[in-house]
Amino acid sequence: MGRTSVSRVLSRFAAGLLVLGTVLATEGITPSETASAAIPSGLETELHCLALNVYWEARSESLDGQLAVAGVTLNRMRSEEFPNTICGVVTQGLGKRHQCQFSWWCDGKSDEPTEEGAWKLAKMVARYALHANDRDPSQGALFYHANYVQPEWISKLKRVRKIGRHIFYRDPTKSRIGNS
């Protein structure tokens, strides 16, 4: 990674932290509360799964893009059409190479985060998404894909919005899940 790339990544990370801090402050949540906010035991694993999904699906996206991916994951957990746990949603399709809901899960590569700054931000985004029920930039979406692919399944869905390189959708025949 060249010097310009490192600078760009660090700038994006710093901007993300600044925006996240502003959002948390607006919500009246202090940094110490966020870092130590009590997550009931058993939910630590769920938080880890959500953070991994944000990291692998959206670490190069804006804060809104990362929150939207977290939103889709949580919206799916709340939907009767998907598993009822975060880890269940993230790992759906386990053992079926290239048939998982989230491609990173079945790509055959290590799932250990490799970029420390992006991993820290993904964990903060995941924790915030779990606590901020009123903030879902995906606008209740259950599906998304990268803008460089054209999956067949989008034909029956309603496009909700585009954030960064992701396009978000929901089923127009179902009531909306999540918040904006």
C-alpha positions in Angstrom: 0.0 0.0 0.0 1.5 3.3 -1.1 1.9 6.4 1.0 -1.1 8.1 -0.6 -3.3 5.0 0.0 -2.3 4.9 3.7 -3.0 8.7 4.0 -6.4 8.2 2.4 -7.3 5.3 4.6 -6.2 7.2 7.7 -8.1 10.2 6.6 -11.3 8.1 6.0 -10.8 6.4 9.4 -10.4 9.8 11.2 -13.4 11.2 9.4 -15.4 8.2 10.3 -14.5 8.5 14.0 -15.3 12.2 13.9 -18.8 11.5 12.4 -19.4 8.6 14.7 -18.5 10.8 17.7 -20.8 13.5 16.5 -23.7 11.0 16.1 -23.1 9.6 19.5 -22.9 13.0 21.1 -26.1 14.0 19.3 -27.7 10.9 20.8 -26.3 11.9 24.3 -24.0 8.9 24.4 -20.5 9.6 25.8 -17.4 7.8 24.5 -17.0 6.0 27.9 -20.6 4.8 27.8 -20.1 3.5 24.3 -16.9 1.6 25.1 -18.4 0.1 28.3 -22.1 0.0 27.4 -23.4 -3.2 28.9 -24.2 -5.8 26.4 -25.9 -8.8 28.1 -23.8 -11.9 28.1 -24.4 -13.9 25.0 -24.8 -10.8 23.0 -21.0 -10.3 22.9 -20.9 -13.1 20.3 -23.7 -11.4 18.4 -21.8 -8.1 18.5 -18.7 -9.8 17.2 -20.7 -11.4 14.2 -22.2 -8.0 13.4 -18.8 -6.3 13.6 -17.2 -8.9 11.3 -20.0 -8.4 8.8 -19.6 -4.6 8.8 -15.8 -5.1 8.5 -15.8 -7.5 5.6 -18.8 -6.1 3.7 -18.2 -2.4 4.2 -14.9 -1.4 5.7 -14.0 0.8 2.8 -17.5 2.5 2.9 -18.5 5.7 4.6 -20.0 5.6 8.1 -23.5 5.7 6.6 -22.5 2.8 4.4 -21.2 0.8 7.3 -24.3 1.5 9.4 -26.5 0.5 6.4 -24.8 -2.9 6.2 -25.3 -3.3 10.0 -28.9 -2.2 9.4 -29.6 -4.9 6.8 -28.1 -7.5 9.1 -30.3 -6.4 12.0 -33.4 -6.0 9.7 -32.9 -9.6 8.6 -32.6 -10.8 12.2 -36.0 -9.1 12.9 -37.6 -10.6 9.7 -39.4 -14.0 9.8 -37.7 -14.9 6.5 -34.2 -15.1 8.0 -32.6 -16.6 11.1 -33.5 -14.8 14.4 -29.9 -14.2 15.6 -27.2 -11.9 14.2 -24.8 -14.8 13.9 -27.5 -16.9 12.2 -28.0 -14.2 9.6 -24.3 -13.6 9.0 -23.5 -17.3 8.7 -26.6 -18.3 6.7 -25.6 -20.8 4.0 -22.7 -22.2 6.1 -20.8 -24.9 4.3 -22.1 -24.0 0.9 -19.2 -22.3 -0.9 -20.4 -19.1 -2.7 -24.0 -19.7 -1.5 -23.8 -17.7 1.7 -25.9 -14.6 2.2 -22.6 -12.6 2.7 -19.9 -13.6 0.3 -17.0 -13.2 2.8 -18.4 -16.0 5.0 -18.0 -18.7 2.3 -15.0 -17.4 0.3 -12.6 -20.0 1.8 -10.3 -17.2 3.2 -9.5 -16.4 6.8 -12.2 -14.3 8.6 -9.8 -12.6 10.9 -9.7 -8.8 10.4 -6.3 -7.6 9.0 -6.7 -3.8 9.3 -6.7 -2.8 12.9 -8.2 0.7 12.4 -11.0 -0.5 10.2 -11.7 -3.4 12.7 -11.9 -0.9 15.6 -14.3 1.2 13.6 -16.4 -1.8 12.6 -16.7 -2.8 16.3 -17.8 0.7 17.2 -20.3 0.8 14.3 -21.7 -2.6 15.4 -22.1 -1.5 19.0 -23.8 1.7 17.9 -26.1 -0.1 15.5 -27.2 -2.4 18.3 -28.0 0.5 20.6 -29.4 3.0 18.1 -32.7 1.6 17.0 -33.7 4.8 15.4 -30.8 5.0 12.9 -30.9 2.8 9.9 -29.5 4.4 6.7 -30.6 1.3 4.7 -34.2 2.5 5.3 -35.5 -1.0 6.3 -33.7 -2.9 3.5 -33.2 -6.6 3.7 -31.0 -6.9 0.7 -28.1 -5.2 -1.0 -25.3 -5.8 -3.5 -22.2 -4.1 -4.8 -22.9 -1.7 -7.7 -20.6 -3.7 -10.0 -22.8 -6.8 -10.1 -26.3 -7.3 -11.4 -27.9 -10.2 -9.5 -31.1 -11.8 -10.9 -32.9 -11.5 -7.6 -33.2 -7.7 -7.7 -36.0 -7.8 -10.4 -38.7 -8.4 -7.7 -37.4 -5.9 -5.2 -37.8 -2.2 -4.6 -34.6 -0.2 -4.8 -34.4 1.9 -1.6 -31.1 3.8 -2.0 -27.5 3.7 -3.0 -24.8 4.4 -0.5 -21.2 4.3 -1.7 -20.8 1.1 -3.7 -23.8 -0.7 -2.3 -27.4 -0.6 -3.6 -30.1 -1.4 -1.0 -33.5 -3.1 -1.6 -36.6 -4.2 0.2 -39.5 -6.5 -0.8 -42.4 -4.2 -1.9 -44.9 -6.8 -0.8 -43.8 -6.8 2.8 -44.1 -4.2 5.5 -40.9 -2.3 6.3 -38.6 -3.5 9.0 -36.2 -1.2 10.8 -36.0 2.6 11.1 -34.6 5.5 9.1 
